[in-house]
Amino acid sequence: MNKYEALIIVKPDLSEENRKNLFQQIDEAITKHGGVISQSGLWSERKKLFFPIKKYLEGVYYLAGFSIAPLAIKDIRHTYNLNEDILRVLITKLE
């Protein structure tokens, strides 16, 4: 299992309850595919974007660190892309 870090930008106009549910879904996608989350949480609240993403000028950043098999990354990325509340996903492998 390799160590990864996921930075996820979500819509800034979500209610607090919807945001908590979305963060829980993000973590569940990792554990569902056999991953172990070492850390996860809100990284930045309503940060201005350099360019519009899906007509949004701001985003809420969520950061998750986890260990998982390399083949599961594709499935996790696909799960995140299906969610309309997620604007952008960046998953990087940690050395």
N, CA, C and O atoms as a GROMACS GRO file, in nm:
protein
  380
    1MET      N    1   0.084  -0.119   0.000
    1MET     CA    2   0.000   0.000   0.000
    1MET      C    3   0.088   0.125   0.000
    1MET      O    4   0.186   0.134   0.074
    2ASN      N    5   0.051   0.218  -0.083
    2ASN     CA    6   0.124   0.344  -0.094
    2ASN      C    7   0.052   0.454  -0.019
    2ASN      O    8  -0.068   0.445   0.007
    3LYS      N    9   0.125   0.558   0.016
    3LYS     CA   10   0.066   0.674   0.083
    3LYS      C   11   0.029   0.779  -0.020
    3LYS      O   12   0.106   0.809  -0.111
    4TYR      N   13  -0.091   0.835  -0.004
    4TYR     CA   14  -0.141   0.937  -0.095
    4TYR      C   15  -0.199   1.053  -0.016
    4TYR      O   16  -0.229   1.043   0.102
    5GLU      N   17  -0.214   1.163  -0.088
    5GLU     CA   18  -0.278   1.281  -0.032
    5GLU      C   19  -0.377   1.332  -0.136
    5GLU      O   20  -0.342   1.346  -0.253
    6ALA      N   21  -0.500   1.359  -0.094
    6ALA     CA   22  -0.603   1.409  -0.185
    6ALA      C   23  -0.645   1.548  -0.140
    6ALA      O   24  -0.681   1.570  -0.025
    7LEU      N   25  -0.638   1.642  -0.234
    7LEU     CA   26  -0.688   1.777  -0.212
    7LEU      C   27  -0.811   1.792  -0.298
    7LEU      O   28  -0.805   1.779  -0.420
    8ILE      N   29  -0.922   1.821  -0.234
    8ILE     CA   30  -1.052   1.824  -0.302
    8ILE      C   31  -1.114   1.961  -0.284
    8ILE      O   32  -1.125   2.011  -0.172
    9ILE      N   33  -1.155   2.022  -0.394
    9ILE     CA   34  -1.223   2.151  -0.391
    9ILE      C   35  -1.372   2.125  -0.408
    9ILE      O   36  -1.415   2.064  -0.506
   10VAL      N   37  -1.450   2.173  -0.312
   10VAL     CA   38  -1.596   2.153  -0.317
   10VAL      C   39  -1.665   2.289  -0.332
   10VAL      O   40  -1.605   2.394  -0.310
   11LYS      N   41  -1.791   2.284  -0.369
   11LYS     CA   42  -1.869   2.405  -0.390
   11LYS      C   43  -1.876   2.488  -0.261
   11LYS      O   44  -1.895   2.431  -0.154
   12PRO      N   45  -1.862   2.619  -0.271
   12PRO     CA   46  -1.863   2.702  -0.150
   12PRO      C   47  -2.002   2.731  -0.096
   12PRO      O   48  -2.016   2.775   0.018
   13ASP      N   49  -2.106   2.708  -0.175
   13ASP     CA   50  -2.240   2.745  -0.133
   13ASP      C   51  -2.318   2.631  -0.066
   13ASP      O   52  -2.440   2.641  -0.052
   14LEU      N   53  -2.250   2.524  -0.027
   14LEU     CA   54  -2.317   2.414   0.042
   14LEU      C   55  -2.348   2.453   0.186
   14LEU      O   56  -2.272   2.526   0.250
   15SER      N   57  -2.459   2.403   0.237
   15SER     CA   58  -2.492   2.426   0.378
   15SER      C   59  -2.395   2.346   0.464
   15SER      O   60  -2.328   2.254   0.416
   16GLU      N   61  -2.387   2.381   0.591
   16GLU     CA   62  -2.294   2.313   0.682
   16GLU      C   63  -2.324   2.164   0.691
   16GLU      O   64  -2.232   2.082   0.694
   17GLU      N   65  -2.452   2.128   0.694
   17GLU     CA   66  -2.491   1.987   0.704
   17GLU      C   67  -2.453   1.911   0.576
   17GLU      O   68  -2.402   1.799   0.582
   18ASN      N   69  -2.479   1.972   0.460
   18ASN     CA   70  -2.443   1.908   0.333
   18ASN      C   71  -2.292   1.894   0.318
   18ASN      O   72  -2.244   1.796   0.262
   19ARG      N   73  -2.219   1.991   0.368
   19ARG     CA   74  -2.074   1.986   0.362
   19ARG      C   75  -2.020   1.872   0.449
   19ARG      O   76  -1.929   1.800   0.407
   20LYS      N   77  -2.075   1.856   0.569
   20LYS     CA   78  -2.032   1.746   0.656
   20LYS      C   79  -2.062   1.611   0.592
   20LYS      O   80  -1.981   1.519   0.599
   21ASN      N   81  -2.180   1.599   0.530
   21ASN     CA   82  -2.216   1.475   0.461
   21ASN      C   83  -2.121   1.447   0.345
   21ASN      O   84  -2.081   1.332   0.323
   22LEU      N   85  -2.084   1.550   0.271
   22LEU     CA   86  -1.993   1.534   0.159
   22LEU      C   87  -1.855   1.492   0.207
   22LEU      O   88  -1.793   1.403   0.148
   23PHE      N   89  -1.805   1.552   0.314
   23PHE     CA   90  -1.674   1.514   0.368
   23PHE      C   91  -1.677   1.369   0.416
   23PHE      O   92  -1.578   1.297   0.402
   24GLN      N   93  -1.789   1.327   0.472
   24GLN     CA   94  -1.804   1.189   0.516
   24GLN      C   95  -1.803   1.095   0.394
   24GLN      O   96  -1.744   0.987   0.400
   25GLN      N   97  -1.869   1.135   0.286
   25GLN     CA   98  -1.870   1.054   0.163
   25GLN      C   99  -1.730   1.043   0.103
   25GLN      O  100  -1.693   0.938   0.051
   26ILE      N  101  -1.653   1.152   0.111
   26ILE     CA  102  -1.516   1.150   0.060
   26ILE      C  103  -1.434   1.047   0.137
   26ILE      O  104  -1.361   0.968   0.076
   27ASP      N  105  -1.444   1.048   0.269
   27ASP     CA  106  -1.370   0.952   0.351
   27ASP      C  107  -1.419   0.809   0.329
   27ASP      O  108  -1.339   0.716   0.326
   28GLU      N  109  -1.551   0.791   0.312
   28GLU     CA  110  -1.607   0.657   0.292
   28GLU      C  111  -1.561   0.597   0.159
   28GLU      O  112  -1.543   0.476   0.150
   29ALA      N  113  -1.542   0.680   0.057
   29ALA     CA  114  -1.494   0.630  -0.072
   29ALA      C  115  -1.355   0.569  -0.056
   29ALA      O  116  -1.324   0.469  -0.122
   30ILE      N  117  -1.274   0.627   0.028
   30ILE     CA  118  -1.138   0.575   0.050
   30ILE      C  119  -1.145   0.443   0.127
   30ILE      O  120  -1.082   0.345   0.088
   31THR      N  121  -1.220   0.440   0.237
   31THR     CA  122  -1.226   0.319   0.318
   31THR      C  123  -1.299   0.206   0.246
   31THR      O  124  -1.269   0.088   0.268
   32LYS      N  125  -1.395   0.240   0.161
   32LYS     CA  126  -1.470   0.139   0.085
   32LYS      C  127  -1.378   0.061  -0.009
   32LYS      O  128  -1.401  -0.057  -0.034
   33HIS      N  129  -1.276   0.126  -0.061
   33HIS     CA  130  -1.182   0.062  -0.153
   33HIS      C  131  -1.059   0.007  -0.081
   33HIS      O  132  -0.958  -0.022  -0.145
   34GLY      N  133  -1.067  -0.008   0.051
   34GLY     CA  134  -0.960  -0.072   0.127
   34GLY      C  135  -0.852   0.021   0.177
   34GLY      O  136  -0.746  -0.025   0.217
   35GLY      N  137  -0.878   0.149   0.175
   35GLY     CA  138  -0.779   0.245   0.221
   35GLY      C  139  -0.789   0.271   0.370
   35GLY      O  140  -0.891   0.245   0.433
   36VAL      N  141  -0.681   0.323   0.425
   36VAL     CA  142  -0.674   0.360   0.566
   36VAL      C  143  -0.642   0.509   0.573
   36VAL      O  144  -0.537   0.553   0.526
   37ILE      N  145  -0.732   0.586   0.633
   37ILE     CA  146  -0.715   0.731   0.641
   37ILE      C  147  -0.629   0.765   0.762
   37ILE      O  148  -0.660   0.725   0.874
   38SER      N  149  -0.520   0.839   0.738
   38SER     CA  150  -0.434   0.880   0.848
   38SER      C  151  -0.474   1.018   0.900
   38SER      O  152  -0.461   1.046   1.019
   39GLN      N  153  -0.524   1.104   0.810
   39GLN     CA  154  -0.570   1.236   0.851
   39GLN      C  155  -0.666   1.287   0.746
   39GLN      O  156  -0.652   1.258   0.627
   40SER      N  157  -0.765   1.363   0.790
   40SER     CA  158  -0.857   1.426   0.696
   40SER      C  159  -0.924   1.543   0.767
   40SER      O  160  -0.947   1.540   0.888
   41GLY      N  161  -0.956   1.644   0.689
   41GLY     CA  162  -1.023   1.758   0.748
   41GLY      C  163  -1.025   1.877   0.655
   41GLY      O  164  -0.967   1.876   0.546
   42LEU      N  165  -1.093   1.980   0.700
   42LEU     CA  166  -1.105   2.104   0.625
   42LEU      C  167  -0.969   2.172   0.619
   42LEU      O  168  -0.905   2.193   0.722
   43TRP      N  169  -0.924   2.206   0.499
   43TRP     CA  170  -0.795   2.270   0.483
   43TRP      C  171  -0.809   2.422   0.474
   43TRP      O  172  -0.731   2.495   0.535
   44SER      N  173  -0.909   2.469   0.398
   44SER     CA  174  -0.929   2.612   0.385
   44SER      C  175  -1.075   2.641   0.356
   44SER      O  176  -1.138   2.574   0.274
   45GLU      N  177  -1.127   2.740   0.422
   45GLU     CA  178  -1.267   2.780   0.408
   45GLU      C  179  -1.280   2.891   0.305
   45GLU      O  180  -1.220   2.998   0.320
   46ARG      N  181  -1.358   2.869   0.201
   46ARG     CA  182  -1.390   2.968   0.097
   46ARG      C  183  -1.267   3.044   0.048
   46ARG      O  184  -1.254   3.165   0.069
   47LYS      N  185  -1.181   2.973  -0.017
   47LYS     CA  186  -1.060   3.033  -0.073
   47LYS      C  187  -1.087   3.073  -0.218
   47LYS      O  188  -1.154   3.001  -0.293
   48LYS      N  189  -1.035   3.190  -0.257
   48LYS     CA  190  -1.054   3.239  -0.393
   48LYS      C  191  -0.975   3.154  -0.490
   48LYS      O  192  -0.858   3.122  -0.466
   49LEU      N  193  -1.038   3.116  -0.602
   49LEU     CA  194  -0.973   3.037  -0.706
   49LEU      C  195  -0.902   3.130  -0.804
   49LEU      O  196  -0.942   3.245  -0.821
   50PHE      N  197  -0.798   3.082  -0.868
   50PHE     CA  198  -0.725   3.161  -0.967
   50PHE      C  199  -0.805   3.178  -1.096
   50PHE      O  200  -0.789   3.277  -1.166
   51PHE      N  201  -0.888   3.081  -1.126
   51PHE     CA  202  -0.974   3.088  -1.244
   51PHE      C  203  -1.105   3.017  -1.211
   51PHE      O  204  -1.107   2.929  -1.125
   52PRO      N  205  -1.214   3.054  -1.277
   52PRO     CA  206  -1.343   2.992  -1.246
   52PRO      C  207  -1.344   2.842  -1.279
   52PRO      O  208  -1.293   2.800  -1.382
   53ILE      N  209  -1.403   2.765  -1.188
   53ILE     CA  210  -1.425   2.623  -1.211
   53ILE      C  211  -1.576   2.601  -1.200
   53ILE      O  212  -1.635   2.621  -1.095
   54LYS      N  213  -1.636   2.559  -1.310
   54LYS     CA  214  -1.781   2.538  -1.318
   54LYS      C  215  -1.856   2.662  -1.270
   54LYS      O  216  -1.956   2.651  -1.198
   55LYS      N  217  -1.809   2.779  -1.309
   55LYS     CA  218  -1.867   2.910  -1.280
   55LYS      C  219  -1.855   2.952  -1.134
   55LYS      O  220  -1.922   3.046  -1.092
   56TYR      N  221  -1.771   2.886  -1.057
   56TYR     CA  222  -1.746   2.924  -0.917
   56TYR      C  223  -1.612   2.997  -0.909
   56TYR      O  224  -1.513   2.955  -0.968
   57LEU      N  225  -1.611   3.107  -0.834
   57LEU     CA  226  -1.489   3.184  -0.815
   57LEU      C  227  -1.420   3.153  -0.682
   57LEU      O  228  -1.306   3.193  -0.660
   58GLU      N  229  -1.489   3.080  -0.593
   58GLU     CA  230  -1.436   3.039  -0.464
   58GLU      C  231  -1.460   2.890  -0.446
   58GLU      O  232  -1.544   2.831  -0.513
   59GLY      N  233  -1.385   2.831  -0.355
   59GLY     CA  234  -1.402   2.690  -0.324
   59GLY      C  235  -1.361   2.660  -0.182
   59GLY      O  236  -1.284   2.735  -0.121
   60VAL      N  237  -1.414   2.552  -0.128
   60VAL     CA  238  -1.377   2.503   0.004
   60VAL      C  239  -1.282   2.386  -0.018
   60VAL      O  240  -1.314   2.293  -0.092
   61TYR      N  241  -1.165   2.390   0.046
   61TYR     CA  242  -1.062   2.289   0.025
   61TYR      C  243  -1.067   2.186   0.138
   61TYR      O  244  -1.071   2.221   0.256
   62TYR      N  245  -1.066   2.058   0.100
   62TYR     CA  246  -1.065   1.946   0.194
   62TYR      C  247  -0.942   1.862   0.166
   62TYR      O  248  -0.916   1.828   0.050
   63LEU      N  249  -0.866   1.828   0.269
   63LEU     CA  250  -0.741   1.754   0.254
   63LEU      C  251  -0.752   1.621   0.327
   63LEU      O  252  -0.795   1.615   0.442
   64ALA      N  253  -0.712   1.512   0.258
   64ALA     CA  254  -0.716   1.379   0.319
   64ALA      C  255  -0.585   1.308   0.289
   64ALA      O  256  -0.540   1.305   0.174
   65GLY      N  257  -0.524   1.252   0.392
   65GLY     CA  258  -0.404   1.169   0.377
   65GLY      C  259  -0.442   1.025   0.404
   65GLY      O  260  -0.512   0.997   0.502
   66PHE      N  261  -0.398   0.932   0.319
   66PHE     CA  262  -0.440   0.793   0.334
   66PHE      C  263  -0.340   0.698   0.269
   66PHE      O  264  -0.256   0.739   0.189
   67SER      N  265  -0.352   0.572   0.305
   67SER     CA  266  -0.274   0.464   0.244
   67SER      C  267  -0.371   0.370   0.174
   67SER      O  268  -0.475   0.334   0.228
   68ILE      N  269  -0.334   0.332   0.051
   68ILE     CA  270  -0.424   0.247  -0.028
   68ILE      C  271  -0.344   0.179  -0.139
   68ILE      O  272  -0.235   0.224  -0.174
   69ALA      N  273  -0.399   0.072  -0.193
   69ALA     CA  274  -0.337   0.004  -0.307
   69ALA      C  275  -0.344   0.094  -0.430
   69ALA      O  276  -0.445   0.162  -0.451
   70PRO      N  277  -0.239   0.097  -0.511
   70PRO     CA  278  -0.235   0.188  -0.627
   70PRO      C  279  -0.350   0.169  -0.726
   70PRO      O  280  -0.394   0.266  -0.788
   71LEU      N  281  -0.399   0.049  -0.742
   71LEU     CA  282  -0.506   0.023  -0.839
   71LEU      C  283  -0.640   0.083  -0.797
   71LEU      O  284  -0.728   0.102  -0.881
   72ALA      N  285  -0.656   0.113  -0.669
   72ALA     CA  286  -0.782   0.168  -0.620
   72ALA      C  287  -0.796   0.318  -0.647
   72ALA      O  288  -0.906   0.372  -0.637
   73ILE      N  289  -0.687   0.385  -0.680
   73ILE     CA  290  -0.691   0.530  -0.703
   73ILE      C  291  -0.785   0.564  -0.818
   73ILE      O  292  -0.859   0.662  -0.810
   74LYS      N  293  -0.782   0.485  -0.924
   74LYS     CA  294  -0.869   0.510  -1.038
   74LYS      C  295  -1.016   0.504  -0.997
   74LYS      O  296  -1.096   0.588  -1.040
   75ASP      N  297  -1.052   0.408  -0.915
   75ASP     CA  298  -1.191   0.393  -0.870
   75ASP      C  299  -1.233   0.509  -0.780
   75ASP      O  300  -1.345   0.559  -0.790
   76ILE      N  301  -1.143   0.552  -0.693
   76ILE     CA  302  -1.174   0.664  -0.604
   76ILE      C  303  -1.192   0.792  -0.685
   76ILE      O  304  -1.286   0.868  -0.661
   77ARG      N  305  -1.104   0.815  -0.779
   77ARG     CA  306  -1.114   0.934  -0.864
   77ARG      C  307  -1.246   0.934  -0.942
   77ARG      O  308  -1.310   1.038  -0.958
   78HIS      N  309  -1.287   0.816  -0.991
   78HIS     CA  310  -1.413   0.804  -1.064
   78HIS      C  311  -1.531   0.835  -0.973
   78HIS      O  312  -1.626   0.902  -1.014
   79THR      N  313  -1.526   0.787  -0.850
   79THR     CA  314  -1.632   0.814  -0.752
   79THR      C  315  -1.643   0.964  -0.725
   79THR      O  316  -1.754   1.017  -0.718
   80TYR      N  317  -1.531   1.031  -0.709
   80TYR     CA  318  -1.532   1.174  -0.683
   80TYR      C  319  -1.584   1.254  -0.804
   80TYR      O  320  -1.654   1.353  -0.787
   81ASN      N  321  -1.549   1.211  -0.924
   81ASN     CA  322  -1.593   1.282  -1.044
   81ASN      C  323  -1.744   1.270  -1.066
   81ASN      O  324  -1.803   1.356  -1.132
   82LEU      N  325  -1.807   1.168  -1.012
   82LEU     CA  326  -1.951   1.152  -1.025
   82LEU      C  327  -2.029   1.246  -0.934
   82LEU      O  328  -2.147   1.272  -0.959
   83ASN      N  329  -1.965   1.296  -0.830
   83ASN     CA  330  -2.032   1.383  -0.734
   83ASN      C  331  -2.033   1.527  -0.786
   83ASN      O  332  -1.927   1.584  -0.813
   84GLU      N  333  -2.151   1.585  -0.799
   84GLU     CA  334  -2.165   1.720  -0.855
   84GLU      C  335  -2.117   1.829  -0.760
   84GLU      O  336  -2.089   1.941  -0.804
   85ASP      N  337  -2.107   1.800  -0.631
   85ASP     CA  338  -2.063   1.900  -0.533
   85ASP      C  339  -1.911   1.916  -0.529
   85ASP      O  340  -1.860   2.011  -0.470
   86ILE      N  341  -1.840   1.824  -0.592
   86ILE     CA  342  -1.694   1.830  -0.597
   86ILE      C  343  -1.654   1.899  -0.727
   86ILE      O  344  -1.690   1.856  -0.836
   87LEU      N  345  -1.577   2.009  -0.713
   87LEU     CA  346  -1.535   2.085  -0.831
   87LEU      C  347  -1.406   2.028  -0.893
   87LEU      O  348  -1.397   2.017  -1.015
   88ARG      N  349  -1.308   1.992  -0.811
   88ARG     CA  350  -1.179   1.948  -0.862
   88ARG      C  351  -1.115   1.854  -0.761
   88ARG      O  352  -1.134   1.869  -0.640
   89VAL      N  353  -1.038   1.756  -0.809
   89VAL     CA  354  -0.969   1.659  -0.724
   89VAL      C  355  -0.824   1.647  -0.769
   89VAL      O  356  -0.796   1.636  -0.888
   90LEU      N  357  -0.733   1.650  -0.672
   90LEU     CA  358  -0.592   1.627  -0.699
   90LEU      C  359  -0.543   1.520  -0.601
   90LEU      O  360  -0.543   1.543  -0.480
   91ILE      N  361  -0.502   1.405  -0.654
   91ILE     CA  362  -0.451   1.298  -0.570
   91ILE      C  363  -0.304   1.280  -0.605
   91ILE      O  364  -0.269   1.254  -0.721
   92THR      N  365  -0.217   1.294  -0.505
   92THR     CA  366  -0.073   1.281  -0.526
   92THR      C  367  -0.017   1.171  -0.438
   92THR      O  368  -0.062   1.149  -0.326
   93LYS      N  369   0.084   1.102  -0.491
   93LYS     CA  370   0.153   0.996  -0.417
   93LYS      C  371   0.263   1.060  -0.333
   93LYS      O  372   0.340   1.142  -0.383
   94LEU      N  373   0.269   1.023  -0.207
   94LEU     CA  374   0.373   1.075  -0.117
   94LEU      C  375   0.491   0.978  -0.118
   94LEU      O  376   0.472   0.857  -0.121
   95GLU      N  377   0.609   1.031  -0.114
   95GLU     CA  378   0.731   0.948  -0.114
   95GLU      C  379   0.767   0.908   0.026
   95GLU      O  380   0.867   0.839   0.046
   0.00000   0.00000   0.00000
